């Protein structure tokens, strides 16, 4: 399973790439654990100065893998997702991301923890949590209003409609929009530029910019409690049923639909509930 998260290190840059292109890089619990370990190791490695996130295949990340949430353990503080989210909130080194294609749910909210984001013109972003009967995660209910303002954050989170790379740039969610053919080279050039900065001043400035991580951690916990309750709700199951009935394709919806159908074939208890 660790092969679904590719990690390489060279010249002060640790690259962490989602590698599940057949599922649009939808993140499983095992992938979350690999991401958690990868970031912790990068934090402890003095040779690593910067971390760059990316994705293989047609898109950056289609969000969470629904099958794991349907058939896995109850959502709690010990859940496999939580270690990764808390590590994002407390990570001390610069985080960059190279985003392309479908970028949904956690694929968008993790960008709020990045210092620099480069997006391909092909990027289509969305946060359809409410439409699925869920709530935002990764402290996005705190960080997104800080970044784009209360009204814009409300529109993005309450309606959950997709938006393109140009809109993400105008909102301040990404730093640069480039052609997909040069996306990785542009992101790597930014990573190398950060590596060349005086490291003590770089890390101190990042800490000042990010503010108190405990406030972010507290919001992650608050969101998780509601997220877990919603996973058990009829509202969530009704949203999944409606979504399956429409047979929609695109973004997290396709990956979640496929994994839900796979789950229902294997687990009769889910068939009875959903």
C-alpha positions, 0 to 999 in steps of 0.5 A: 500500500505504501506504493500508493504514496511515492516519496523521494528526497533530493537536494533538500526537497522531499517529494510526496506524490499520490499514486493511485491514478486508477481511483483518481488518487482518492485517499484510503486509510492506509494512504493516510498512514503512509502520508503521516509517516512520510511527513513525520520522517521529513520533519525529523530529517535535517537534510529535508528543507522543503516538502512538495506534494503532487499527484500521479495520473489525471488529477491531484486528489479526488478526496477521501475513499468512501469505502474506507469510511463506510466499512472502517472504524468509527471516526474518532481522535484515534482515526487514521485520518487524524494523525495526518491532519494534525501533522499538517497543522503542526508541520514546521517546514515549508509545504508546497503543492503542484495541483492539476486536474480533479482536486476535491475535498481533502485535496483542496483543504490540505492546500490551506496548510501549504505555503505555496501552491502551483496549479495547472490550468486544468485544475478543477477544485471543489469541496462538496462536503455539504452535498454529501451530508458531511462537514469540512475537515482539516480546519478548513472552516477556520482557515478558508474564511481567513484566506478568502473572507467569510462570504466567499468561504461560505459560498465555497463550502455551503454550495460546494460548486467546482471552480477553476484554477483562475478562480482559485488564483483570484481567491488567493488559494494558489500562487501561480497558474501554469500550463500542465506541461510545466507544472512540476518544473515550476513547483520544483523551481519554487522548492529549490528557491526555498532551499536556498534561503537561510533556513533559520530565517525561513522557518522562523518567518513561516512560524510567524505567518502560520500563527498558533497551531493549537488553534488549528488543531482544536478546529480539526478536532471540532470538525472531526466530531461533527464529521464522525456523527454525520457519517452515521446519519441518515442525511449522509446515507440519503445523500449517497443514495441520491448521488448514486441515483443520478449516476453523476461522474466527475471529481470525488463523486466518481471515486466515491460512487465506485467505492460505495458500489464495491462496498455494497457488493461486499457488505450486506449490512451496508446494503440494508442501511443504504 
